[in-house]
Amino acid sequence: MSIIAHSNESQTKWDRGQFKVMIESPTSSRPIGFCDGGKEAEAAIHEMAMREGAEVEIDKKVLKTGREIWTVRPR
């Protein structure tokens, strides 16, 4: 699974537990998107940032449910 952009539909899927990871930015209250949390998803985030000329770090927070919130912030 790749990264799925935030939409009403993807938010509903997150609310129902169908995604393992929510990807967010520290500067916005709205999520960037959702993914399965695999190494490929993490690599895709770094690759997208590099294409835009940026380097990012991903802070990971594990929730009680086992799902995660990844906060993508610039280095």
C-alpha positions in Angstrom: 0.0 0.0 0.0 1.2 3.5 -0.8 0.5 6.7 1.0 -3.2 7.6 0.7 -3.9 11.4 0.8 -6.3 12.8 3.4 -9.9 13.0 2.3 -13.3 12.5 3.9 -13.2 8.9 2.7 -9.7 8.1 4.0 -10.5 9.9 7.3 -13.5 7.6 7.8 -11.3 4.5 7.1 -8.8 5.7 9.7 -11.7 6.2 12.2 -12.8 2.6 11.5 -9.3 1.3 12.1 -8.5 0.4 8.5 -5.2 2.2 8.4 -2.3 1.5 10.7 -0.6 5.0 10.4 -1.8 8.6 10.3 0.8 10.9 8.8 0.7 14.5 10.0 2.6 17.8 9.9 3.4 19.7 13.1 2.1 22.9 11.5 -1.4 21.6 10.5 -4.3 20.1 12.4 -5.3 18.2 9.3 -3.5 14.9 8.5 -1.3 14.6 5.4 -2.5 11.1 4.7 -2.5 7.5 5.8 -0.5 4.3 5.2 0.2 0.8 6.4 3.4 1.8 8.2 5.8 -0.4 6.3 9.4 0.5 5.4 8.2 1.2 1.9 5.8 4.0 3.2 8.6 5.5 5.2 10.9 5.4 2.2 8.2 7.0 0.1 7.9 9.9 2.5 11.7 10.6 2.4 11.7 10.2 -1.4 8.8 12.8 -1.8 10.7 15.2 0.5 13.9 14.8 -1.5 12.1 15.5 -4.8 10.9 18.8 -3.2 14.4 19.6 -2.1 13.9 18.9 1.6 15.1 16.5 4.3 12.7 15.3 6.9 12.6 13.4 10.1 9.7 11.2 11.1 8.7 11.1 14.8 6.6 8.1 15.6 4.1 7.8 18.3 2.4 4.4 19.1 -1.1 4.6 20.3 -2.8 2.2 22.8 -4.6 0.6 19.9 -1.3 -0.3 18.3 -1.8 2.2 15.5 0.7 5.0 15.0 0.9 8.7 14.3 3.9 9.8 12.3 4.8 13.5 12.4 6.9 14.6 9.5 9.0 17.6 10.2 11.9 19.3 8.4 15.5 18.7 9.6 
